[in-house]
């Protein structure tokens, strides 16, 4: 006597593997579109009243650094050290904004992956960090 092992999931053989695969493919396409949009989005972070500004794309890649002319003395070792610290701080600011943007863009999509046994357990989707963001 052969019994469909999926009867318990939907009763009467109602489990449709093709529908599940189509849904997974649609989610993957939506995720790829969101990732592509994030890669094209530029977010800015700044410190010291805009003396140092850094631009990153939505996936956190550094795409630009701007230093306001006259803000630092290139001949002064302390100023150069401060400049380095400010670039790092501005990057962290921009990166945090990019992560927030990624969370907003990917959250609804990533949340749906948890029900499929994705990272984080049942009902929990992966974080943007787990998706490589």
N, C-alpha and C positions, 0 to 999 in steps of 0.2 A: 504494500500500500504506500504510494508516494504522496507526500503532502508538501505543498508549497511552503518553504520555510519563511516566506514573507507574509503569510496569512495573518500572523499576529500583528503586523504593522498596519494593515489597512482592512483586514477582513476580506474574505472571498477573493483573494488574489488582487486586491485593489492597489497594491504597491506598484507604481509605474516608474521603473528604472529610467526609461527614456525621458520622462518628464523631469525627473531629478537631474539627469545629465544636462538637459536643455537649460534648466534653471541655473545650474552651476556654471555652464558656459556663458549665460547672460551676465551673471555676477562677475565672472572673470573679465568679460569685455568692458563692463562698467568700471571695474577696478582699474583696468589698463587705461581707459579714457581719463579717469580722475588723476591717475599718476602722470599722464602726459600733460594734462592741464597744470598740475602742480609744478612740473619741470619748467613750464613756460612762465609761471607767475614769479614776480620779483618782490621780495619783502625787504624793507630797510630797517636797520637798527642803528641807533646813534647814542653817543655819550657826550658829556661835557658841553651840553647846549648845542650839539651839532658840530662840535670841533672835529669829531671823527664820526663818519658814517660808513656803514658797511651794508652791502646788498647781497642777499642770498636768494636763490630760487626756492620754490616751494618744497623741494626735497632736501634743502640745506646746503647745497653747493655754493661756495663763495663765488660771486660774479663781479664784485666791485668793491673798492675801498676809496673813500674820499677824505682828505684832510684839508681843513680850512687853512688857506695860506696865512702865514703869520701867527698861527696858533702855537707853534713849537719852534724852538731854536735848535736847528740841526747840529750845531756845534757843541751843544750842552748835553753831556752824557745823561744827566737826570731827565732832561726833557725827552731824549730819545727813548729812555727806559719807560717813561710815562706814556709816550706815544704807543709803544708796543703793548703796554697794559691796556690802553684805551682801545686799541684795535681788537684785542681779545674780548674785552667787555662788550664792545659794539657787535662783534660777531655773535657772542652769546645772546645778546638781545635779539638780533635778527633771527638767529637759529630758533629761539623760543617762539618767536612769532610764526616762523615757518612751520614748526611742529604743531602749533595751535591751528594753523590753516589746514595742515594735513589731517589733523584729527577731525576737523569739521567736514572736510571733503571725503575722507575715507571712513569716518565713523559709521554711517549708516550701512555702507557696503561691508566693512569689516565685521560689524555686529552680526550680520547674517551668516558669516562663516562659522561662527561658534556652534550653531546647531548642526553643522556637518562634521563636528568633531575637530574643529580647528583648534589652534593653541588657546589655552585659557579655560578649557573645559566646556561642558554643555552650556549653551546660552550666552557664552562670553566670546566675543570676537577678539582677534589679535589687536594689539596696539600698533600704531604706526611704526614704532621701533621694531616690532617683530616682523613688519612687512618691508623692512629695509629703509625706513624713513626716519 
